[in-house]
């Protein structure tokens, strides 16, 4: 998944959980600038960061990465 698409998904799920960017960055113990860059897709997230974000959002990593959707399109 490209960084911009993942960033949009992170932002959408964050908003669904009603976290501000600051609240979510604090929850992740991450600088708000880094979270903003991830959400804009200007920085790629490592596997560890993706795991951390999915756990904080209380969703499965595969849901965040939209892997089921990709399988259907293959």
N, C-alpha and C positions, 0 to 999 in steps of 0.2 A: 504494500500500500504506500502510495506516495505521501510525503510529509504534509502537504497541504490538505489532502483528504483526511488524514489521521487527525490533523489539527482541528479541522471543522468538527469531527466526531467528538474529540475531547471537549471542545467548547460546548457542543450541544448537550452532551451528557452532564457536564458541569452545571449548565443552566437548568437542566431538568431536575438536578438535585438541589437547586436553589443556592448554590455557592457563588459568592462573588469571586473574582479572580484572586483577590487578596486572601480571602478565607481559604480557598482551595490551595493556593501556594503555601500558606501557613500549614495546612493539614499535611501537605506533602513534604514539608520542611525544605522548600525549594524557593529560590529567589523569584519574585513575581515577574521579573524580566525574562527569566528562562521559561516560565509557564507561558507568558505572552508569545515568546518566539516559537514555542511548540505549537500553540494554538494557531498562529499565523502560518505555520509551516516553513518558517525560515531556519529552523533548527530541527534536525532529525532526533527522534527519541530512541534511546537504546532499549534493548529488551528489558533490562532491569527497570527502567523508568516506566515503560509501558505496563509492566507487572504492578508497579507501585501505584500508578494512576488507576488501573482497573480495580485494584484492591480498595483504594480510597473511594471509588465510585460505587463499590459493592456490585460490580458486574464481572462477568467472565472476560478474560483477556480476548477470547475469540469473538465475543460480542463487540468489544471495542474495535477490534481489527476488522470486523465484518467478514469473517472467514466463511461463515455459512452462506452468505450472499454470493461470495466469489465462487464457491463450489457449484452453486446452481447455475452460474453463468458460464462455466467451463463446458 
